[in-house]
Amino acid sequence: MPRAHAKNLRVVVVTCPSLALARKIARAVVQKRLAACVNLVRSPVESFYTWEGKLETAREQLLLIKTTAARLPQLEREVKRLHSYDVPEFVAWPITEGSADYLSWLSRTVANPTR
C-alpha cells in the first residue's frame, strides 16, 4: 500500500483526570466531527508537572485525537469547554506520513461535518 504525505493532518494529545471525562470529550469531538478518531489509552499515565510553584503528580487518561489543522481551533475550544482543568493539555503534532487510505478517510471525515 502506498504511503501518503499529510501536511494538514494532526494528532492532538489531551490528558484527563478521569475515564468518564476522557470518554465524554472523545464522544463529543467525534460526534461534532472535530476529530475523525480518538484513541483512549485505558492504562492511566503518570504525569509529573509544576503547578503554582509545586511539583505535582497525577494519574491521568490519555487521548490521542486525529484531526485536521483547519479544525484545531474549534477542537481546542470544545476540549476547553468540556475539560475540568483550568489549563488542559492540548498539544498538536503534524502527521507527516501514513497509509493513504487511512489519511484520506481522516481528511474526508473531518472535512464534512454535516454528514
C-alpha positions in Angstrom: 0.0 0.0 0.0 1.5 3.4 -0.9 2.3 5.8 1.9 0.9 9.4 1.7 2.1 12.7 3.0 -0.3 14.5 5.2 0.8 18.1 5.8 -2.6 19.3 7.0 -3.4 16.4 9.4 -2.7 16.4 13.2 -2.6 14.2 16.2 -3.6 16.1 19.4 -2.7 14.9 22.9 -5.1 15.6 25.7 -4.9 14.3 29.3 -7.9 14.0 31.6 -8.2 13.3 35.3 -10.9 10.6 34.9 -12.0 7.9 32.5 -15.5 9.4 32.5 -14.3 12.8 31.4 -12.0 11.3 28.7 -14.9 9.4 27.3 -17.1 12.5 27.3 -14.6 14.5 25.4 -13.9 11.7 23.0 -17.5 11.2 22.2 -18.2 14.9 21.8 -15.4 15.7 19.4 -16.1 12.7 17.2 -19.9 13.4 17.1 -19.2 17.0 16.2 -16.7 15.9 13.6 -13.9 17.9 15.1 -12.0 14.7 15.0 -12.1 11.6 12.9 -11.0 9.3 15.6 -10.0 9.4 19.3 -7.9 6.7 20.9 -8.4 6.5 24.7 -5.4 4.8 26.3 -7.0 2.8 29.1 -4.0 2.5 31.3 -3.5 5.7 33.3 -0.4 7.6 32.6 1.6 9.1 35.5 2.1 12.8 34.9 4.7 15.0 36.6 4.3 18.8 36.3 4.7 22.1 38.1 1.6 23.8 39.1 1.5 27.1 41.1 5.2 26.6 42.0 4.8 23.0 43.3 5.8 19.7 41.8 2.7 17.7 41.3 1.9 14.1 40.1 -1.3 12.7 38.8 -2.7 9.6 37.2 -4.4 10.7 34.0 -6.2 9.2 31.0 -4.5 9.9 27.7 -6.4 10.9 24.5 -4.9 10.7 21.0 -7.2 12.8 18.8 -6.8 12.7 15.0 -8.0 15.8 13.1 -7.0 18.4 10.5 -5.1 21.7 11.0 -8.2 23.6 10.0 -10.3 22.1 12.8 -7.7 22.7 15.6 -9.2 26.0 16.9 -12.7 24.5 17.1 -11.3 21.3 18.7 -9.4 23.3 21.3 -12.5 25.3 22.2 -14.5 22.2 22.7 -11.9 20.5 24.8 -11.5 23.6 27.0 -15.3 23.8 27.3 -15.7 20.3 28.5 -12.5 19.9 30.5 -12.3 20.2 34.3 -8.7 21.6 34.4 -8.0 25.3 34.4 -5.3 24.7 31.8 -5.9 21.4 30.0 -3.1 19.8 27.9 -3.7 20.4 24.2 -0.6 19.7 22.1 -0.8 19.0 18.4 1.8 17.2 16.2 1.7 17.1 12.4 1.2 13.7 10.8 4.0 13.5 8.2 3.2 10.2 6.6 0.8 7.3 6.8 -1.5 4.9 5.0 -3.0 6.7 2.0 -6.4 5.1 2.7 -6.4 6.0 6.4 -5.3 9.6 5.8 -7.9 10.0 3.1 -10.6 8.8 5.4 -9.4 11.1 8.2 -9.5 14.1 5.9 -12.9 13.3 4.5 -14.5 12.6 7.9 -13.4 15.8 9.5 -13.8 18.0 6.4 -17.5 17.1 6.1 -19.1 18.0 9.5 -22.7 17.9 8.1 -22.6 14.2 7.2 
